[in-house]
Amino acid sequence: MKITLFVKSTFIVIAIGLSQVFFFAFAQDVYVRGMGSDSKKEVALKKALLSAWKNYASTLKDSKLLNVMDNEKMFTDDLENVITNVQVIDEKCESGWSGMCSVSIKATVSDSIINAKLTQLSRSTTTATSSSSSSGLVAFIVMARSQIRRRGI
């Protein structure tokens, strides 16, 4: 009995360890480029970050793309945390009253942060769904009991 329990627990520990190895092997950083232009340098940089995000999103496939697009505002509002290691490759600013700044960047999108945010979102949706369905069940039981009391059963 003790040997069987030891073998089972060892197997579980090995399975969990291997799943973590596969998770970290496939969750990698994605290198993207972006470009933005505006009359202000800071706004041009933000547009370049948004361009880099769109380039990253264009590389996604199937269900992950759908999940990211459904929650795109959540990611675009937090680009500073999702897009890391931003390097300005080229910056051109024209002088004068109609001067435009053009910024080109190379950056890293952390795929593991994207996956973590999608998992967190999925868990919160599942929790909200399960809590709302259980409250409906409680309401149904209360209604059934009150109907039985009214009929005198």
Backbone bond lengths (Angstrom), bond angles and torsions (degrees), N, CA, C in turn:
res aa  C-N    CA-C-N  psi(-1)  N-CA   C-N-CA  omega(-1)  CA-C   N-CA-C  phi
1 M - - - 1.453 - - 1.532 110.80 -
2 K 1.353 116.41 -45.61 1.454 119.75 -179.69 1.526 111.29 -66.14
3 I 1.329 116.88 -36.93 1.463 120.42 179.96 1.524 109.89 -66.82
4 T 1.334 116.72 -42.37 1.465 120.59 178.98 1.523 110.88 -61.50
5 L 1.322 117.50 -43.14 1.456 121.77 178.90 1.528 110.54 -63.87
6 F 1.345 115.98 -40.66 1.461 120.28 178.15 1.521 110.91 -63.21
7 V 1.322 117.65 -43.92 1.461 122.07 -179.49 1.526 110.26 -63.77
8 K 1.334 116.90 -43.61 1.467 120.62 179.59 1.527 110.98 -63.69
9 S 1.320 117.07 -45.55 1.463 119.16 -178.67 1.526 111.03 -67.72
10 T 1.318 117.91 -35.75 1.455 121.23 176.60 1.524 110.40 -64.57
11 F 1.317 116.23 -42.33 1.456 120.93 178.94 1.529 110.56 -61.78
12 I 1.317 117.10 -42.19 1.468 121.47 179.72 1.522 110.58 -64.11
13 V 1.317 117.70 -43.45 1.462 121.50 179.68 1.531 110.09 -63.27
14 I 1.330 117.34 -42.72 1.467 120.65 178.85 1.519 110.37 -64.80
15 A 1.343 117.82 -41.74 1.467 121.15 179.91 1.519 111.09 -62.97
16 I 1.323 117.28 -42.94 1.467 120.68 178.76 1.530 110.14 -64.93
17 G 1.312 117.05 -42.12 1.464 120.56 179.01 1.519 112.27 -62.39
18 L 1.330 116.53 -43.32 1.467 119.65 178.54 1.519 111.76 -65.97
19 S 1.325 117.13 -37.31 1.467 118.75 179.18 1.528 110.56 -65.03
20 Q 1.330 117.63 -36.92 1.462 120.60 177.22 1.521 111.17 -66.26
21 V 1.336 116.92 -39.34 1.461 120.72 178.69 1.518 109.92 -62.71
22 F 1.342 117.24 -45.20 1.459 120.30 179.61 1.525 110.91 -66.02
23 F 1.337 117.43 -37.95 1.465 120.41 179.49 1.528 110.25 -61.28
24 F 1.327 116.76 -48.09 1.457 119.41 -177.60 1.524 112.04 -73.49
25 A 1.318 117.73 -25.45 1.460 119.90 177.51 1.520 110.93 -70.41
26 F 1.332 117.32 -36.38 1.453 120.23 -177.15 1.520 113.05 -92.09
27 A 1.305 118.44 -19.67 1.465 121.33 176.80 1.527 107.21 -88.41
28 Q 1.304 115.73 103.54 1.445 119.10 -175.76 1.514 110.81 -128.76
29 D 1.289 113.55 174.95 1.452 119.40 176.19 1.520 109.15 -86.81
30 V 1.320 115.86 141.04 1.454 121.73 179.16 1.524 107.60 -112.05
31 Y 1.313 116.04 129.33 1.457 121.22 -178.85 1.523 109.32 -92.58
32 V 1.322 115.71 128.72 1.467 121.44 -177.52 1.525 109.79 -134.51
33 R 1.323 114.05 164.93 1.466 121.23 175.51 1.513 108.46 -124.19
34 G 1.324 115.65 154.48 1.452 120.54 178.31 1.513 110.86 -150.07
35 M 1.314 114.52 157.74 1.459 119.86 -179.37 1.519 109.25 -141.63
36 G 1.326 117.36 139.65 1.452 121.63 178.58 1.518 111.46 -146.31
37 S 1.333 115.03 150.79 1.475 120.64 179.40 1.516 109.71 -134.94
38 D 1.323 115.58 142.81 1.461 121.62 176.14 1.525 107.43 -168.90
39 S 1.324 114.86 170.99 1.463 118.78 178.27 1.530 111.11 -74.88
40 K 1.327 117.27 -19.80 1.466 121.01 177.46 1.523 109.06 -111.86
41 K 1.311 115.20 137.49 1.460 121.31 -176.46 1.535 111.97 -63.17
42 E 1.333 117.90 -40.28 1.466 121.58 -178.88 1.526 111.52 -64.55
43 V 1.333 116.41 -40.56 1.462 121.26 179.34 1.526 109.58 -68.50
44 A 1.335 116.66 -38.12 1.466 120.71 177.87 1.533 110.63 -62.71
45 L 1.332 116.66 -37.81 1.461 120.74 177.63 1.522 110.89 -66.40
46 K 1.339 117.56 -41.56 1.471 120.52 177.52 1.529 111.10 -63.85
47 K 1.320 116.71 -38.23 1.464 120.09 176.98 1.529 110.89 -66.69
48 A 1.321 116.50 -34.64 1.467 120.11 176.85 1.527 110.59 -66.99
49 L 1.345 116.82 -39.02 1.468 120.36 176.15 1.529 110.45 -62.77
50 L 1.324 116.75 -43.07 1.467 120.56 178.35 1.528 110.64 -63.66
51 S 1.310 116.93 -38.87 1.466 121.41 176.78 1.533 110.91 -63.46
52 A 1.323 116.57 -40.75 1.463 120.98 177.47 1.527 110.35 -64.08
53 W 1.338 116.86 -40.19 1.469 121.33 177.45 1.529 110.47 -61.26
54 K 1.325 116.62 -44.22 1.466 120.16 179.55 1.525 111.16 -64.91
55 N 1.327 116.88 -36.03 1.461 119.89 175.71 1.524 111.09 -64.46
56 Y 1.338 116.55 -39.44 1.467 120.27 176.37 1.530 110.18 -64.08
57 A 1.330 116.60 -47.38 1.469 120.17 -177.95 1.524 111.23 -61.03
58 S 1.316 117.37 -30.61 1.465 119.82 -179.87 1.525 112.20 -70.37
59 T 1.339 117.92 -14.78 1.465 120.39 179.06 1.525 112.32 -90.13
60 L 1.343 117.22 -10.73 1.466 120.50 -176.99 1.514 110.96 -75.85
61 K 1.318 114.96 157.70 1.452 120.40 -179.21 1.526 110.80 -128.77
62 D 1.318 115.47 151.87 1.456 127.20 168.82 1.528 114.27 50.09
63 S 1.332 115.73 -125.84 1.464 120.40 -170.24 1.528 112.52 -67.33
64 K 1.322 117.74 -32.68 1.464 119.27 179.25 1.524 109.72 -65.75
65 L 1.327 117.31 -40.22 1.459 120.72 177.02 1.525 110.55 -61.55
66 L 1.325 116.95 -43.86 1.467 120.22 179.13 1.523 111.34 -62.45
67 N 1.333 117.40 -43.04 1.470 121.24 179.13 1.522 111.40 -64.37
68 V 1.318 116.72 -41.43 1.469 120.38 179.84 1.525 110.13 -67.30
69 M 1.331 117.33 -43.58 1.465 120.46 -178.73 1.537 111.27 -67.05
70 D 1.339 117.29 -35.51 1.469 120.18 177.05 1.525 111.89 -64.65
71 N 1.319 116.91 -27.80 1.467 121.83 -176.98 1.526 111.42 -119.78
72 E 1.318 116.50 31.18 1.464 120.83 -174.31 1.525 112.61 -60.10
73 K 1.318 117.91 -37.80 1.465 121.02 -179.06 1.530 110.93 -60.78
74 M 1.330 116.78 -38.59 1.456 120.65 179.03 1.537 110.14 -60.36
75 F 1.326 116.95 -39.85 1.460 120.69 -178.89 1.525 111.69 -77.46
76 T 1.330 117.66 -42.21 1.470 119.68 -177.81 1.525 112.03 -69.84
77 D 1.328 117.56 -26.70 1.466 119.93 175.67 1.530 111.77 -72.85
78 D 1.334 117.16 -17.89 1.458 122.05 -175.90 1.537 111.24 -121.68
79 L 1.327 116.86 36.17 1.468 120.42 -175.98 1.524 112.96 -60.71
80 E 1.321 117.48 -30.80 1.465 120.28 -177.93 1.526 111.60 -63.73
81 N 1.340 117.90 -28.99 1.464 121.15 179.20 1.522 112.48 -92.52
82 V 1.314 116.84 -26.66 1.463 120.81 -178.14 1.525 110.68 -82.74
83 I 1.324 116.61 -41.39 1.463 121.73 179.65 1.522 107.77 -98.62
84 T 1.322 114.97 120.04 1.466 120.33 -176.41 1.519 109.76 -120.73
85 N 1.295 115.81 170.87 1.454 123.62 175.42 1.533 111.10 52.16
86 V 1.313 115.98 54.60 1.467 121.35 -179.13 1.524 109.20 -80.86
87 Q 1.335 115.40 126.96 1.456 121.69 177.76 1.526 108.24 -122.30
88 V 1.330 115.80 125.02 1.462 120.00 176.58 1.525 107.38 -78.42
89 I 1.328 115.18 118.72 1.462 120.68 -179.31 1.519 110.59 -87.74
90 D 1.325 115.67 -42.72 1.466 120.17 -177.48 1.518 108.56 -145.74
91 E 1.318 115.22 141.23 1.465 120.94 179.50 1.527 107.91 -144.28
92 K 1.320 114.65 121.22 1.469 119.48 179.06 1.513 108.28 -128.42
93 C 1.292 116.81 122.52 1.461 121.82 177.43 1.529 108.36 -124.20
94 E 1.314 115.33 124.86 1.462 121.44 177.98 1.520 108.85 -88.63
95 S 1.295 116.17 143.19 1.469 119.39 178.55 1.525 109.29 -89.81
96 G 1.301 115.28 165.46 1.457 120.17 179.77 1.518 110.45 112.39
97 W 1.337 114.69 176.20 1.472 118.82 -175.65 1.519 112.32 -71.92
98 S 1.316 118.99 -24.85 1.469 120.08 177.52 1.526 110.70 -109.64
99 G 1.318 115.90 29.70 1.459 120.19 -177.21 1.521 112.46 -64.66
100 M 1.309 115.52 134.27 1.463 122.08 178.78 1.516 108.94 -113.17
101 C 1.317 114.99 145.76 1.457 121.13 174.38 1.519 108.40 -111.45
102 S 1.288 115.26 135.19 1.458 122.32 177.64 1.523 107.43 -121.16
103 V 1.345 116.55 127.14 1.459 121.66 -176.69 1.526 108.77 -125.00
104 S 1.325 115.95 129.46 1.469 122.06 174.14 1.523 107.67 -114.70
105 I 1.343 115.95 133.44 1.463 120.03 -177.41 1.527 110.72 -128.01
106 K 1.310 113.61 159.14 1.459 122.97 168.08 1.521 104.39 -124.06
107 A 1.332 116.59 131.63 1.462 119.25 -174.26 1.524 110.76 -144.91
108 T 1.314 115.21 172.62 1.451 122.83 178.65 1.526 108.06 -118.35
109 V 1.327 115.96 130.23 1.467 121.05 172.67 1.519 106.08 -102.96
110 S 1.314 115.91 123.98 1.462 120.87 -178.75 1.528 109.11 -81.03
111 D 1.321 115.75 105.86 1.460 121.22 -179.94 1.527 110.92 -64.31
112 S 1.330 117.21 -31.23 1.465 119.56 179.98 1.526 111.11 -68.89
113 I 1.330 118.21 -34.03 1.466 120.83 176.11 1.525 109.81 -67.75
114 I 1.322 116.74 -40.80 1.471 120.54 177.59 1.527 109.60 -61.20
115 N 1.333 116.64 -47.57 1.466 120.62 179.69 1.522 111.43 -61.57
116 A 1.330 117.21 -41.14 1.464 120.75 -179.81 1.530 110.95 -64.76
117 K 1.325 117.05 -42.01 1.470 120.18 178.88 1.524 110.87 -65.19
118 L 1.339 117.41 -40.72 1.462 120.20 178.68 1.525 111.18 -66.89
119 T 1.335 117.02 -38.32 1.466 120.54 177.24 1.517 110.63 -65.47
120 Q 1.322 117.21 -43.71 1.462 121.67 178.49 1.522 110.31 -61.77
121 L 1.305 116.88 -42.36 1.455 121.57 178.33 1.526 110.81 -63.91
122 S 1.326 116.36 -41.42 1.458 121.05 179.30 1.519 110.84 -64.31
123 R 1.334 116.73 -41.32 1.473 120.59 179.00 1.523 111.09 -65.10
124 S 1.327 116.99 -42.02 1.468 119.02 -178.94 1.522 110.58 -68.24
125 T 1.335 117.83 -34.96 1.460 121.07 176.93 1.518 110.51 -67.49
126 T 1.338 116.71 -41.66 1.463 121.11 178.83 1.521 110.57 -64.54
127 T 1.325 116.98 -42.25 1.462 121.13 179.24 1.523 110.50 -63.78
128 A 1.319 117.18 -43.99 1.467 120.82 179.58 1.520 110.77 -64.30
129 T 1.320 117.08 -40.14 1.459 120.84 179.79 1.516 110.74 -66.99
130 S 1.326 117.27 -43.91 1.462 119.35 -178.47 1.517 111.14 -68.81
131 S 1.331 118.39 -36.01 1.462 119.47 179.67 1.525 110.61 -70.99
132 S 1.321 118.30 -35.94 1.460 119.76 179.30 1.517 110.65 -72.27
133 S 1.344 118.32 -34.89 1.460 119.32 179.03 1.519 110.68 -71.91
134 S 1.354 119.51 -34.42 1.447 119.36 177.76 1.515 111.95 -70.94
135 S 1.323 118.74 -32.69 1.459 119.84 177.73 1.525 109.63 -68.41
136 G 1.322 117.64 -33.21 1.458 120.39 175.46 1.507 111.17 -65.40
137 L 1.338 117.20 -36.25 1.453 121.52 178.10 1.514 110.58 -65.99
138 V 1.307 117.87 -42.60 1.464 121.63 178.75 1.526 110.03 -63.13
139 A 1.322 117.32 -42.73 1.460 120.14 178.96 1.518 110.89 -62.85
140 F 1.308 117.85 -37.22 1.458 121.45 179.33 1.522 110.35 -65.76
141 I 1.326 117.93 -42.79 1.467 121.13 -179.57 1.522 110.30 -65.59
142 V 1.314 118.37 -42.90 1.462 121.72 179.34 1.526 110.11 -62.43
143 M 1.326 117.17 -42.48 1.464 120.55 178.78 1.518 110.94 -62.68
144 A 1.311 117.74 -41.77 1.462 120.76 -178.86 1.524 110.64 -64.79
145 R 1.317 118.09 -40.70 1.465 120.77 -179.64 1.525 110.69 -67.77
146 S 1.313 117.96 -38.34 1.460 119.45 -179.42 1.528 110.58 -69.46
147 Q 1.310 118.42 -33.12 1.459 121.08 177.28 1.520 110.75 -68.40
148 I 1.329 117.01 -37.79 1.461 120.09 178.78 1.525 109.79 -65.46
149 R 1.327 119.28 -40.32 1.456 122.27 178.81 1.523 111.71 -64.66
150 R 1.305 117.99 -38.29 1.463 121.15 179.93 1.515 111.90 -66.26
151 R 1.305 117.07 -35.74 1.471 120.31 -178.62 1.516 111.59 -79.64
152 G 1.314 116.85 -13.46 1.457 119.88 178.71 1.516 112.90 81.80
153 I 1.289 116.35 23.64 1.485 119.83 -179.72 1.495 110.16 -87.21
